[in-house]
Amino acid sequence: MPNSEPLCLVIIPYDRKKDAAGKVVDYETVYRRLIVPAVEGAGLVPLRADEQRSGCLNFSQPLERLRYCDCALADISTGDPRVFYQLGIRLAVHPVPALLVYAAGCAQLPLEAEDLPAFPYRVSPHGQPMHEAKYRALLTQRLLELMDGAGESAVYRGVRGEGEEGRAQRERIAGRELHATVFANLLKKGRTGGIAALRELQSELGDLVEVDPADLVELLLSYRAVNGWGEMVELVRQMPPSLAGSVLVQQQLGLALNWSGEREQAEQVLRQLIARRGPSSDSYGILGRILKDGWEKALEKGELELARELLQKSASAYLKGFEADWRSTYPGVNAVLLMELKDPADPRRREILPVVHYAVEQRIRSGAADYWDYATLLELAALSCDEAKGRDALGRSLAMVREAWEPETTARDLRLIREARQRRGAECPAWADYAEAELLKAAERGTARP
């Protein structure tokens, strides 16, 4: 006899999986002890989207489940591409919104989950669900609310346009594309005219709540390009809350506050972002930069105890950023650099340096290299006292200089390495001094070496 109870499609990975930061989620236990009881408590029958573990999608039963189950729940904790593939199909073919769940504290989610019907739960360091009774009850309640208020999801409504509605949607898309092109040209002119020109452009936008979020983000980045730090902070305050709270905007807000001299507030913004949205190489990299700037200012003021504390915190933040994504070389090279600057130097730098070197070499082989990749190799060569690699990286770096501040920043890092070694009485390679001088010459010219 057919089952008349409504079905809940559960889109969830299998077995135990790690996120980008190395945190483990035991999905089998989460499914069995948390999700299944919660789904059944809502009067639904749990059914996994794809019960095949082979890694390939069987386009028969799974597609039927994605299309016809009464509601859906998807776990996006580790950014599993299989989950997102199935979730995308479900959102496109079924009108009832899907409920997203995720393990709180995992690496930064690939979606702005707070803008969707998302539900966090907690897992132990071993990936086991915690406070199960509490989260089962809460999850059951969310499922009941989802079913009681079931209506067409925005995704389903947006992709199923037909006839006149479909033509109207295509016209709106074309209009938005034209507007984006026009606005991009206005921003380009605004950057040339400086902060005042961008302010005037912003005033012409009117109520920012009604402005396309993409335009506001581009305006924010344009203020950054002309050092409009105060304008960036004020623009974020005027943005709609959903946009102002997004990862990208909060990261830029932290940078703007730091450059405005509000280091403690900037640090707070980044720490709150990491606590709310999870660790990421970008968020920790920016936090490391804020703390590094604070360390340099403390040194200038002779506040040695504060400087030591900030140096330790900055190195830790950069290291966490590198651990969140081993391919991200920016936090990696800064972590190694600051470990070198400690007194005594942190011995872990010898273990991490080859990993950073491998990551940047892989990026260069991919064909996406820019000035910073070769500058990173130069700094790594200085840290490992490898003259041959250092001279080669110097030449490649100078050939790719775009703006004066780039070689100036690298020269500063080489100076910091030299000064740290001098304080310890360690050898300072002569070729590194030569590299520092050549970079400063390039900064004075503001262009690449002929």
Disulfide bonds with the S-S distance in Angstrom:
none
